[in-house]
Structures are given as structure tokens and as C-alpha cells.
């Protein structure tokens, strides 16, 4: 039972309270001028949709089949850009880096946020203070300041190494080593789990306590209750959070840019897809190539999202009643 | 808090005398609460430690920044702040002013444009409404990469590079569908009887919007304003693309340039400016956290 579902449910109950009115509303013809008013209110968004989203999408699809550097007219090259991608070692590296980042940080964020949400779901007095403290990092995670701080914390003489030194482990800079640099960014993403946690927390509070009471009467222990009540009831939100966290993870840019000073280094280990796209499009002005990269990402994410939605009917539980 | 507290090796019989705290499962409600709070606080302390360390380090003499893990500075100094503020080609006053102008206009634009669109989706009926609403939701999942290059080309054709227009105008066109969605969710559950009453009193759609919907939606507008403020203040890619002249830079750009320019030598001033750059966000958060947290719970906004 998600929050949005419950809002909708509330809206529909208030409709049912006045059945004749809602019935009439559904059947009535549109009031004169309502369509015009609707489009007038919508006009800023429609203009944005046309000129800043759909138009550019079409343009970038066209550019992906061309060679374009902003100064001379685009030159049609057919599928050359796409063919070139698959033999470009840096592109392949950027795909690997981005997938590793997503595969580690999405489950990381989900598990940590669910665990903390469960611990907070007891309704005690300091709840809002805890919630706020856990939530704060997710507001700061994409800032340049935090990326700078991360460079320091995981740097040669940073806090992490200072702690490890005391227990006798000596490490070099975590940022400077190709083996560890990406994992500092994964930790940074998991650090911002607060937003996801708040969504879980709101969902947990909607699970009727009668379910747990009934299960306890039937002799179900805490773990059994979690597996048979909490988890199924949360699946719509787990689905929603997987979707959001994944889409966000694919779009990460600032931390990698600041930590690697725009290079994606050391040894391409933090070369996020977005970072490489930025480099091709705006440092080297290979705008056709960058557009091809963007469309490959859109298609891949589109397929991924479609698969996720298709899988939903096997594991997402939509309760048939409130 | 030791791990043994909550993963006991063996199950103790319920009446067994508790020999040592930490070896047996804690069964009393008070004990459990203590354990839970201790765990929650430990995690918070680890999470927030880097932030507190940064603030503390920014008040230390530059040569002590690296050597101390503690938080409270023993030799309190403001040197890092005075030095950092004026370190670049332009002082941080300039960057803060630029960021404030861009963020302020973005907040106004986003709130107004999203509110208009949300009213239409939540209350009015017009042809293709369902299709357009589906498209709006679809743009939530669209990676911004696909519009990045053509938008840049368009804005450079318009001679908008090194102006704030490419950063601000999209906000007036409600390009961030998250905020429309949040407001639609809010307006949908407002009682329609008020609309009907206003209509009987002679209000048109604009009148209903201005006199009924806007005043009742102030909490949602506040949430949108806060999130827009935070996202715009943090935004780095946008300014990086469109503002190349140092006198146009935002705080984020000034800070990033500071890293490149100083390397390790001026870490104190760098941390001081990093602290200042997130101060407005933390400040707004502390004042409005209830609004933000409720907003995220109703819309899943991130």
C-alpha cells in the first residue's frame, strides 16, 4: 500500500460520500471554456515539453547519426557513431563503471534504508529528530562541498585511514587507487539513503497492526511476521524505490567529476557514463557521438524499466483491500 | 554497542537469570529501547561525523587540519574563512550573489509554472488529458542526457551562453515533472465543494485558482520551493555547461575551481568555503524539515 495509493483511496472515498455528485460529474459534458482554460494553465509546461524535451530528443536522435562539432554543419555518417561506441575502450569502461556503481549502490541504499526504517518504526518520542538526522545527507550528497569532503575523508591522510592506522592497517589514498576510488562513490551514494528511508517509513506506518496481532495469535515470530507481512506489504514501495534509485544512480555526475577533477580517473575507474558523455560532447565537442551515447542510454534504461515493470506482477503485491 | 547484544549465540531460556548485559537477548522493553537508541545513535554519529569534522576543521589553523580527527578546534581561528573568501579571481561574495539570483528566480519560476500545470491536471477536464498526464509521468524517468546536447546547441544559437537564462527559463516552463506530480497529489484531495461555491459566486477558472487553490496549497508550494532551492543551489552540471566566465560562476563552481587551484596547500580555506556553501541548505533544512519530510513521503521525491 503506497502513499500515493492511499491518497487516491482517500480521494475516492470522498467521492463515494457524495455518489450522485460524482456520478453527475463523470457524465456531464465539459463546461464551456474548460478545455481552453485547461490548455492555458498547461501552456508553460506544454511549451517546455515541446521546446526543452521532445524537440531536443528528436534533435539528439538526428545528431546521433551525424558528425557535429557546433561550428560546422552536421555531416550524416549513418550508424558510424554507434559502431564506434562498441570499439571505444573508454566507452566500454564507462559502461562497466556505471553498472558496477548501480549494482552495488542500489541494493545498498535499499537494504540500509529498509533496516533503518524498521528500527525507526516504533513510534517513539524522538522519531522526528532521528528522521531529520538520517535525511540530511541526502540533501547534500550531490553538492560539490560533499565531494570535496569525500576526497579528504578517503584521502591519503583522511579520517578513514587515520582510524585504520590505529588498528594497524595502512592504506594509501582510497581516491587515488583505481581499485577503490569507485567504492568511495558507492559509499557516498549509500550515505544518502535518507530519502528512500523516509518513503519506507511512511509505508510501514500504513500496514494495519491487526495483521501483526493476528499473526502473533497464530504463533508467528518476528522474523516470520517480517517475511509474511512486512515484506509483501512493502513490495510496491520497494519497486518504486528500485526504480527511482536506479534512475538516479545512472545520472550521477558531480561527485565523480569533482573527485577525479573531470578526468574519470584514476585509470578510468570513476568514469561515469554521464562524465564520459560530458567529455565527448562538451570538452571535445563530439556532439554527434555524445548524442549517440545518450540514445544508447535511453534505450538501455527503457528496456531495463520495461523489464522491471514486467517483473512486477510476479513479486509486487497489491493488496486487494485497505 | 557490541554485536553480541543482538546476535546471541544460543537461545537462553526465558527465566534464566541475566548474568551479563550483552550476552543474553535483551528482553525488557526498557532494555530493548536502550539498545535500539544506542544503535540508531551510533549510525547517525558515523554518518554525520564527516560533516561535523569539516565544520570543526574549518575553524582550525591550516597546518592542523590534517592532523586532527577530533571535532572541536583547540586553537579557534577564523583565518580560513577570511582567506578562502577572497582567494579566487573573484571573491565568494560574487559567487554567492550569482547563486542567490539563479536560485531565487528558479524557485519563483518552478513554483508558479508547476502550480499552473498541477491545477490543470488535478481539476480541469480537457482533451488528451490522460495522454498528457502519462507523458508527464514518463518524463520523470527520462535521463536528462538525451536533451543535454541539443539544449546546449539551442541556447548557444540564442546567444544565451554566459547568461543565467539557460538555467532559469526551463524552471518557468515546469520541466521538472516531479514537482508537478507532487502538487497534483496535493490539489486532488482538496475539497471540490470550495470550487463549486466559488463558481456559484461568479469565479472563473483563474479566480478559483487564485482565490481557492493557491491559498489552500501553500504547504505544497512551500515544499516545492524548498526542494527547488536545494536542488538549484547544489546544481553543478548546469552552471558548468552554461557559465564559463568566472564573474558568472555559482558557489559550486567557485568551490570546484578552488580545488583545482590550490590542491592540498590550502585545505583549511577550502573546507571553510565548503562549509559556507552548504550552510544555506542545512539552515533551510533545520527550519523546514517537517515540510520537506512530509513532501517526500507523499510524492517519493528525491
Interface residues (C-beta under 8 A of the other chain):
Chain A: X3 X4 X7 X8 X10 X11 X14 X30 X33 X34 X35 X37 X38 X39 X41 X42 X44 X45 X46 X47 X48 X49 X51 X52 X53 X55 X56 X57 X59 X60 X63 X70 X116 X119 X120 X122 X124 X126 X128 X130 X131 X132 X133 X134 X135 X136 X137 X138 X139 X140 X142 X143 X144 X145 X146 X148 X149 X150 X151 X152 X153 X157 X159 X162 X163 X191 X195 X196 X198 X199 X201 X202 X240 X241 X243 X244 X245 X247 X248 X250 X251 X253 X254 X257 X258 X261 X273 X274 X277 X278 X281 X282 X287 X290 X291 X293 X294 X295 X297 X298 X301 X305
Chain B: X33 X36 X37 X39 X40 X43 X44 X47 X48 X49 X50 X51 X53 X54 X66 X69 X113 X114 X116 X117 X119 X120 X121 X124 X125 X126 X127 X129 X132 X135 X136 X139 X141 X142 X143 X144 X145 X146 X147 X148 X149 X150 X151 X152 X153 X154 X156 X170 X172 X173 X174 X175 X180 X185 X188 X189 X191 X204 X205 X206 X209 X230 X233 X234 X236 X237 X240 X241 X252 X253 X255 X256 X259 X260 X267 X270 X271 X274 X275 X277 X278 X281 X282 X285 X286 X289 X290 X292 X293 X296 X297 X298 X299 X300 X301 X302
